[in-house]
Amino acid sequence: MQHIALEELSSPGCSHCQAFEAFWHSIEKDWPAVTYKNTSVITPEGQALAQKHMIFASPGILLNGELWATGGFDKTKFLARLKELSGE
């Protein structure tokens, strides 16, 4: 199983961000090879990420440093992408 870096670029009070984080925490035990990091867009690191990946809507979801989705997410597509990246 390949290691996967999952990063969420979130903004304070963002309901889509909270929904993604809750979803991730509900499935993370099934994905031990995934490292999750949440970065707030109001931090300098978050601002740099937003600029680098042209993220204009929260959450920005990055998988292995590549932008996967912004402004929302599809659970089925997300799980399919995790399976692809993990080599399952």
mmCIF file of the C-alpha atoms, coordinates in Angstrom:
data_MODEL
# 
_entry.id   MODEL 
# 
loop_
_atom_site.group_PDB 
_atom_site.id 
_atom_site.type_symbol 
_atom_site.label_atom_id 
_atom_site.label_alt_id 
_atom_site.label_comp_id 
_atom_site.label_asym_id 
_atom_site.label_entity_id 
_atom_site.label_seq_id 
_atom_site.pdbx_PDB_ins_code 
_atom_site.Cartn_x 
_atom_site.Cartn_y 
_atom_site.Cartn_z 
_atom_site.occupancy 
_atom_site.B_iso_or_equiv 
_atom_site.pdbx_formal_charge 
_atom_site.auth_seq_id 
_atom_site.auth_comp_id 
_atom_site.auth_asym_id 
_atom_site.auth_atom_id 
_atom_site.pdbx_PDB_model_num 
ATOM 1  C CA . MET A 1 1  ? 0.000   0.000  0.000  1.00 0.00 ? 1  MET A CA 1 
ATOM 2  C CA . GLN A 1 2  ? 1.380   3.362  -1.047 1.00 0.00 ? 2  GLN A CA 1 
ATOM 3  C CA . HIS A 1 3  ? 1.563   6.270  1.401  1.00 0.00 ? 3  HIS A CA 1 
ATOM 4  C CA . ILE A 1 4  ? -0.863  9.091  0.590  1.00 0.00 ? 4  ILE A CA 1 
ATOM 5  C CA . ALA A 1 5  ? -0.629  12.687 1.769  1.00 0.00 ? 5  ALA A CA 1 
ATOM 6  C CA . LEU A 1 6  ? -4.076  14.245 2.244  1.00 0.00 ? 6  LEU A CA 1 
ATOM 7  C CA . GLU A 1 7  ? -4.216  17.957 2.907  1.00 0.00 ? 7  GLU A CA 1 
ATOM 8  C CA . GLU A 1 8  ? -7.319  20.030 3.447  1.00 0.00 ? 8  GLU A CA 1 
ATOM 9  C CA . LEU A 1 9  ? -7.170  23.791 2.985  1.00 0.00 ? 9  LEU A CA 1 
ATOM 10 C CA . SER A 1 10 ? -10.038 25.076 5.092  1.00 0.00 ? 10 SER A CA 1 
ATOM 11 C CA . SER A 1 11 ? -11.479 28.397 6.119  1.00 0.00 ? 11 SER A CA 1 
ATOM 12 C CA . PRO A 1 12 ? -13.057 29.280 9.479  1.00 0.00 ? 12 PRO A CA 1 
ATOM 13 C CA . GLY A 1 13 ? -16.800 28.668 9.630  1.00 0.00 ? 13 GLY A CA 1 
ATOM 14 C CA . CYS A 1 14 ? -16.865 26.745 6.326  1.00 0.00 ? 14 CYS A CA 1 
ATOM 15 C CA . SER A 1 15 ? -19.597 24.103 6.478  1.00 0.00 ? 15 SER A CA 1 
ATOM 16 C CA . HIS A 1 16 ? -18.164 22.150 3.511  1.00 0.00 ? 16 HIS A CA 1 
ATOM 17 C CA . CYS A 1 17 ? -14.791 22.067 5.302  1.00 0.00 ? 17 CYS A CA 1 
ATOM 18 C CA . GLN A 1 18 ? -16.382 20.771 8.494  1.00 0.00 ? 18 GLN A CA 1 
ATOM 19 C CA . ALA A 1 19 ? -18.315 18.145 6.504  1.00 0.00 ? 19 ALA A CA 1 
ATOM 20 C CA . PHE A 1 20 ? -15.157 16.911 4.779  1.00 0.00 ? 20 PHE A CA 1 
ATOM 21 C CA . GLU A 1 21 ? -13.209 16.770 8.039  1.00 0.00 ? 21 GLU A CA 1 
ATOM 22 C CA . ALA A 1 22 ? -16.022 14.826 9.758  1.00 0.00 ? 22 ALA A CA 1 
ATOM 23 C CA . PHE A 1 23 ? -16.221 12.436 6.792  1.00 0.00 ? 23 PHE A CA 1 
ATOM 24 C CA . TRP A 1 24 ? -12.456 11.902 6.808  1.00 0.00 ? 24 TRP A CA 1 
ATOM 25 C CA . HIS A 1 25 ? -12.404 11.203 10.564 1.00 0.00 ? 25 HIS A CA 1 
ATOM 26 C CA . SER A 1 26 ? -15.220 8.671  10.102 1.00 0.00 ? 26 SER A CA 1 
ATOM 27 C CA . ILE A 1 27 ? -13.160 6.641  7.589  1.00 0.00 ? 27 ILE A CA 1 
ATOM 28 C CA . GLU A 1 28 ? -9.526  7.352  8.518  1.00 0.00 ? 28 GLU A CA 1 
ATOM 29 C CA . LYS A 1 29 ? -9.164  4.114  10.517 1.00 0.00 ? 29 LYS A CA 1 
ATOM 30 C CA . ASP A 1 30 ? -9.628  2.267  7.190  1.00 0.00 ? 30 ASP A CA 1 
ATOM 31 C CA . TRP A 1 31 ? -6.766  4.237  5.624  1.00 0.00 ? 31 TRP A CA 1 
ATOM 32 C CA . PRO A 1 32 ? -3.664  3.811  7.812  1.00 0.00 ? 32 PRO A CA 1 
ATOM 33 C CA . ALA A 1 33 ? -1.341  4.811  4.941  1.00 0.00 ? 33 ALA A CA 1 
ATOM 34 C CA . VAL A 1 34 ? -2.928  8.267  4.663  1.00 0.00 ? 34 VAL A CA 1 
ATOM 35 C CA . THR A 1 35 ? -1.433  11.227 6.492  1.00 0.00 ? 35 THR A CA 1 
ATOM 36 C CA . TYR A 1 36 ? -4.046  13.975 7.041  1.00 0.00 ? 36 TYR A CA 1 
ATOM 37 C CA . LYS A 1 37 ? -3.255  17.618 7.560  1.00 0.00 ? 37 LYS A CA 1 
ATOM 38 C CA . ASN A 1 38 ? -5.674  20.519 7.862  1.00 0.00 ? 38 ASN A CA 1 
ATOM 39 C CA . THR A 1 39 ? -4.277  23.943 6.987  1.00 0.00 ? 39 THR A CA 1 
ATOM 40 C CA . SER A 1 40 ? -6.287  27.109 7.529  1.00 0.00 ? 40 SER A CA 1 
ATOM 41 C CA . VAL A 1 41 ? -6.413  29.522 4.609  1.00 0.00 ? 41 VAL A CA 1 
ATOM 42 C CA . ILE A 1 42 ? -5.902  32.399 7.051  1.00 0.00 ? 42 ILE A CA 1 
ATOM 43 C CA . THR A 1 43 ? -2.347  31.242 7.863  1.00 0.00 ? 43 THR A CA 1 
ATOM 44 C CA . PRO A 1 44 ? 0.669   32.207 5.720  1.00 0.00 ? 44 PRO A CA 1 
ATOM 45 C CA . GLU A 1 45 ? 1.070   28.519 4.762  1.00 0.00 ? 45 GLU A CA 1 
ATOM 46 C CA . GLY A 1 46 ? -2.602  28.371 3.773  1.00 0.00 ? 46 GLY A CA 1 
ATOM 47 C CA . GLN A 1 47 ? -2.322  31.539 1.688  1.00 0.00 ? 47 GLN A CA 1 
ATOM 48 C CA . ALA A 1 48 ? 0.692   30.089 -0.129 1.00 0.00 ? 48 ALA A CA 1 
ATOM 49 C CA . LEU A 1 49 ? -1.185  26.832 -0.839 1.00 0.00 ? 49 LEU A CA 1 
ATOM 50 C CA . ALA A 1 50 ? -4.234  28.714 -2.112 1.00 0.00 ? 50 ALA A CA 1 
ATOM 51 C CA . GLN A 1 51 ? -2.064  30.762 -4.477 1.00 0.00 ? 51 GLN A CA 1 
ATOM 52 C CA . LYS A 1 52 ? 0.030   27.809 -5.667 1.00 0.00 ? 52 LYS A CA 1 
ATOM 53 C CA . HIS A 1 53 ? -3.014  25.681 -6.526 1.00 0.00 ? 53 HIS A CA 1 
ATOM 54 C CA . MET A 1 54 ? -5.383  28.525 -7.514 1.00 0.00 ? 54 MET A CA 1 
ATOM 55 C CA . ILE A 1 55 ? -7.890  27.521 -4.822 1.00 0.00 ? 55 ILE A CA 1 
ATOM 56 C CA . PHE A 1 56 ? -10.787 29.985 -4.674 1.00 0.00 ? 56 PHE A CA 1 
ATOM 57 C CA . ALA A 1 57 ? -13.345 27.902 -2.748 1.00 0.00 ? 57 ALA A CA 1 
ATOM 58 C CA . SER A 1 58 ? -13.048 25.941 0.475  1.00 0.00 ? 58 SER A CA 1 
ATOM 59 C CA . PRO A 1 59 ? -12.213 23.268 1.154  1.00 0.00 ? 59 PRO A CA 1 
ATOM 60 C CA . GLY A 1 60 ? -9.290  22.732 -1.136 1.00 0.00 ? 60 GLY A CA 1 
ATOM 61 C CA . ILE A 1 61 ? -8.482  19.020 -1.033 1.00 0.00 ? 61 ILE A CA 1 
ATOM 62 C CA . LEU A 1 62 ? -5.006  17.963 -2.075 1.00 0.00 ? 62 LEU A CA 1 
ATOM 63 C CA . LEU A 1 63 ? -3.887  14.377 -2.582 1.00 0.00 ? 63 LEU A CA 1 
ATOM 64 C CA . ASN A 1 64 ? -0.123  13.848 -2.782 1.00 0.00 ? 64 ASN A CA 1 
ATOM 65 C CA . GLY A 1 65 ? 0.342   17.560 -3.435 1.00 0.00 ? 65 GLY A CA 1 
ATOM 66 C CA . GLU A 1 66 ? -2.109  17.686 -6.353 1.00 0.00 ? 66 GLU A CA 1 
ATOM 67 C CA . LEU A 1 67 ? -5.397  19.554 -6.195 1.00 0.00 ? 67 LEU A CA 1 
ATOM 68 C CA . TRP A 1 68 ? -8.240  17.026 -6.189 1.00 0.00 ? 68 TRP A CA 1 
ATOM 69 C CA . ALA A 1 69 ? -11.308 19.169 -5.403 1.00 0.00 ? 69 ALA A CA 1 
ATOM 70 C CA . THR A 1 70 ? -12.423 22.605 -4.234 1.00 0.00 ? 70 THR A CA 1 
ATOM 71 C CA . GLY A 1 71 ? -15.632 23.914 -2.733 1.00 0.00 ? 71 GLY A CA 1 
ATOM 72 C CA . GLY A 1 72 ? -17.002 20.483 -1.917 1.00 0.00 ? 72 GLY A CA 1 
ATOM 73 C CA . PHE A 1 73 ? -16.369 16.808 -2.549 1.00 0.00 ? 73 PHE A CA 1 
ATOM 74 C CA . ASP A 1 74 ? -17.960 13.611 -3.764 1.00 0.00 ? 74 ASP A CA 1 
ATOM 75 C CA . LYS A 1 75 ? -17.499 10.782 -1.232 1.00 0.00 ? 75 LYS A CA 1 
ATOM 76 C CA . THR A 1 76 ? -17.605 8.033  -3.855 1.00 0.00 ? 76 THR A CA 1 
ATOM 77 C CA . LYS A 1 77 ? -15.068 9.737  -6.128 1.00 0.00 ? 77 LYS A CA 1 
ATOM 78 C CA . PHE A 1 78 ? -12.847 10.547 -3.146 1.00 0.00 ? 78 PHE A CA 1 
ATOM 79 C CA . LEU A 1 79 ? -12.776 6.901  -2.018 1.00 0.00 ? 79 LEU A CA 1 
ATOM 80 C CA . ALA A 1 80 ? -12.139 5.735  -5.589 1.00 0.00 ? 80 ALA A CA 1 
ATOM 81 C CA . ARG A 1 81 ? -9.174  8.124  -5.852 1.00 0.00 ? 81 ARG A CA 1 
ATOM 82 C CA . LEU A 1 82 ? -7.759  6.928  -2.513 1.00 0.00 ? 82 LEU A CA 1 
ATOM 83 C CA . LYS A 1 83 ? -7.958  3.344  -3.781 1.00 0.00 ? 83 LYS A CA 1 
ATOM 84 C CA . GLU A 1 84 ? -6.179  4.323  -7.014 1.00 0.00 ? 84 GLU A CA 1 
ATOM 85 C CA . LEU A 1 85 ? -3.401  6.129  -5.173 1.00 0.00 ? 85 LEU A CA 1 
ATOM 86 C CA . SER A 1 86 ? -2.944  3.372  -2.600 1.00 0.00 ? 86 SER A CA 1 
ATOM 87 C CA . GLY A 1 87 ? -2.552  0.745  -5.296 1.00 0.00 ? 87 GLY A CA 1 
ATOM 88 C CA . GLU A 1 88 ? -5.599  -1.256 -4.165 1.00 0.00 ? 88 GLU A CA 1 
# 
